Amino acid sequence: MTASPPPFAAFTKAERRLVKRLRTPDDVQHFLNRTPYNRETRGGTLRSFRQVARRRIAHCAEATLFAATVLEQHGYPPLVLSIESTDYLDHVIFLYRHRGRWGTIARSRDPGLHGRRPVFRSIRALAMSYFDEYVDATACVEAYGCFDLRNLGAIDWRFSKRNLWAIERALIKLPHRRIKVPRQRLLGMRARYAAYLAKHSGKKPLFYAGRKAWSEVPPEFL
């Protein structure tokens, strides 16, 4: 594990300006909220910080690498929260701690799967804050796991020009802790989700009780 982040000189001039400007988790979440979601219409990608900074497009894992690289320069360890779903559409999120509480930074196609404010006493409680928001016709959170990107060794997740499929493989192998909730809760959320979509012509819902713990919602959902 590499204990220290790369020197500031390793960044390009444009990257250094970006890192200097994005000093806090809120700054990074705000930036990612205004970065188009990478729907991988031309094939799968898993791009490094450098490629996200250059292309200005990111899906959840790419946003996590971007956040980890930026905030590592401001003293945050490069931690990842991996959330597994029953339909294999998993979510990858940057995980951080502030004043003893856990929060996240994330990018998603769904409004409720973005960041969380640092208000959670445990990582399990934080992972559970995504449960209701994750439910749709097929998806449901079933497990979560934590990973330190510094354990990737020689894999250059900060500056590589290539797709980083080794990170995907590492997260698949990562031990995850199972989450169990009453089946009635799942069925109730699934029915509510379906009814909302039918009533609002497919618009994604924002009705969740845990919304007070969400970070800023991207403007595309408002």
C-alpha positions in Angstrom: 0.0 0.0 0.0 1.3 3.4 -1.0 0.9 5.6 2.2 1.4 8.9 0.5 -0.5 10.6 -2.3 1.4 11.6 -5.5 3.3 14.9 -5.3 1.4 17.9 -6.6 3.9 18.2 -9.5 2.6 14.9 -10.9 -0.6 16.7 -11.9 -0.9 18.8 -15.1 -1.4 22.6 -14.8 -5.2 22.2 -15.5 -5.5 19.4 -12.9 -3.7 21.4 -10.3 -6.2 24.2 -10.7 -9.0 21.8 -10.4 -7.6 20.2 -7.2 -7.0 23.6 -5.7 -10.6 24.6 -6.4 -12.2 21.4 -5.1 -11.1 21.5 -1.5 -14.0 19.8 0.3 -16.3 16.8 -0.2 -19.1 19.3 -0.9 -17.0 21.0 -3.6 -16.3 17.7 -5.3 -20.0 16.6 -5.1 -21.1 19.9 -6.6 -18.6 19.4 -9.5 -19.7 15.9 -10.2 -23.3 16.8 -10.1 -22.6 19.1 -13.1 -20.5 16.4 -14.9 -22.6 14.4 -17.4 -23.3 10.8 -16.4 -21.3 8.4 -18.5 -23.9 6.0 -20.0 -21.1 4.1 -21.9 -23.0 4.4 -25.2 -19.8 3.5 -27.1 -18.8 0.6 -24.9 -17.7 0.1 -21.3 -15.2 2.3 -19.6 -13.5 2.6 -16.2 -11.4 5.7 -16.5 -8.9 7.3 -14.1 -9.1 10.7 -12.5 -7.0 12.1 -15.3 -9.4 10.9 -18.0 -12.5 12.1 -16.1 -10.8 15.5 -15.6 -10.1 15.7 -19.3 -13.3 14.3 -20.7 -15.7 15.7 -18.2 -18.0 12.7 -18.1 -18.2 9.9 -15.4 -20.2 7.0 -14.2 -20.2 6.0 -10.5 -16.8 4.2 -10.4 -15.1 6.9 -12.4 -16.6 9.6 -10.2 -15.2 7.7 -7.2 -11.7 7.6 -8.6 -12.0 11.3 -9.4 -13.1 12.2 -5.9 -10.5 9.9 -4.3 -7.7 11.6 -6.2 -8.8 15.1 -5.5 -9.6 14.7 -1.9 -6.4 12.6 -1.2 -4.6 15.8 -1.9 -6.5 17.5 0.9 -5.9 14.8 3.5 -8.7 12.3 2.9 -7.8 8.6 2.5 -8.9 7.1 -0.8 -11.7 4.8 0.5 -14.4 3.2 -1.6 -17.9 1.9 -0.5 -19.1 -0.9 -2.8 -22.8 -1.7 -2.7 -24.1 -4.9 -4.2 -27.6 -5.3 -5.7 -29.7 -8.3 -6.4 -29.7 -7.5 -10.1 -25.9 -7.1 -10.3 -26.2 -3.3 -11.0 -23.8 -2.5 -8.2 -22.9 1.0 -7.0 -19.4 2.4 -6.2 -19.0 5.4 -4.0 -16.3 7.5 -2.4 -16.3 7.1 1.3 -15.0 9.7 3.8 -15.0 10.5 7.5 -15.5 14.0 9.0 -15.5 14.7 12.7 -16.1 11.0 13.5 -19.1 10.6 11.1 -19.2 8.9 7.7 -20.4 10.5 4.4 -20.1 9.8 0.7 -19.6 11.3 -2.7 -21.3 9.7 -5.7 -22.6 10.0 -9.2 -25.6 8.1 -10.4 -28.5 7.9 -12.9 -30.8 8.0 -9.9 -31.3 11.1 -7.7 -31.3 9.1 -4.4 -28.0 7.4 -5.1 -25.7 10.4 -4.9 -23.7 11.5 -1.9 -24.6 11.5 1.8 -23.7 14.1 4.3 -21.3 13.0 7.0 -23.9 12.3 9.7 -23.7 8.5 10.0 -22.1 6.8 13.0 -21.3 3.6 11.2 -20.6 2.5 7.7 -23.5 0.0 7.9 -25.9 2.8 8.8 -24.5 4.8 5.8 -25.0 1.8 3.5 -28.6 1.3 4.8 -29.3 5.0 3.9 -29.2 3.8 0.2 -31.7 0.9 0.7 -35.0 2.5 -0.1 -33.5 4.7 -2.8 -32.0 1.7 -4.5 -35.2 -0.2 -4.9 -36.8 -0.4 -8.4 -38.4 -3.1 -10.4 -35.3 -5.4 -10.1 -32.7 -3.7 -7.8 -32.3 -4.1 -4.1 -29.3 -3.6 -1.9 -28.0 -6.9 -0.5 -24.5 -6.2 0.7 -21.8 -3.6 1.2 -18.0 -3.6 1.5 -15.2 -1.1 2.0 -11.9 -0.9 0.0 -8.8 1.2 0.2 -7.5 2.1 -3.3 -4.0 2.2 -1.9 -4.2 -1.6 -1.8 -4.2 -1.8 -5.6 -0.4 -1.5 -5.6 1.0 -0.6 -9.0 -2.4 0.0 -10.6 -2.4 3.6 -11.6 -6.0 4.6 -10.7 -5.1 8.3 -10.7 -3.4 9.0 -14.0 -3.7 5.9 -16.3 -4.8 6.4 -19.9 -6.2 2.9 -20.0 -9.5 1.4 -18.7 -8.9 0.1 -15.1 -10.7 -3.2 -15.2 -8.5 -4.5 -12.5 -10.4 -2.3 -10.1 -13.7 -3.8 -11.1 -12.2 -7.3 -10.5 -10.9 -6.2 -7.1 -14.3 -5.0 -6.0 -15.9 -8.2 -7.2 -13.5 -10.2 -5.0 -14.0 -7.9 -2.1 -15.8 -9.5 0.9 -19.2 -7.8 1.4 -21.4 -7.8 4.5 -25.0 -8.9 3.9 -27.9 -6.7 4.6 -31.2 -8.2 5.5 -34.5 -6.3 5.7 -38.1 -7.4 6.0 -39.5 -8.6 2.7 -42.6 -6.5 3.3 -40.5 -3.3 3.3 -39.0 -4.3 -0.1 -42.3 -5.1 -1.6 -43.8 -1.9 -0.2 -41.0 0.3 -1.7 -41.2 -1.5 -5.0 -45.0 -0.9 -5.3 -44.6 2.8 -4.3 -41.8 3.2 -6.9 -43.8 1.6 -9.7 -46.9 3.7 -8.8 -44.9 6.9 -8.8 -43.3 6.2 -12.2 -46.7 5.4 -13.7 -48.2 8.6 -12.3 -45.3 10.8 -13.3 -44.4 9.5 -16.8 -41.2 7.8 -15.7 -39.7 10.6 -13.7 -37.4 9.4 -10.9 -38.9 9.9 -7.4 -37.6 12.2 -4.7 -40.1 11.1 -2.0 -37.7 9.3 0.3 -37.8 9.9 4.1 -34.0 9.9 4.3 -33.6 12.8 1.9 -32.5 15.1 4.7 -29.2 13.2 4.8 -28.6 13.5 1.1 -25.9 15.8 -0.3 -26.9 18.2 -3.1 -29.1 16.7 -5.7 -27.9 17.2 -9.3 -29.9 19.8 -11.2 -31.0 17.3 -13.9 -33.4 15.7 -11.3 -34.9 19.0 -10.1 
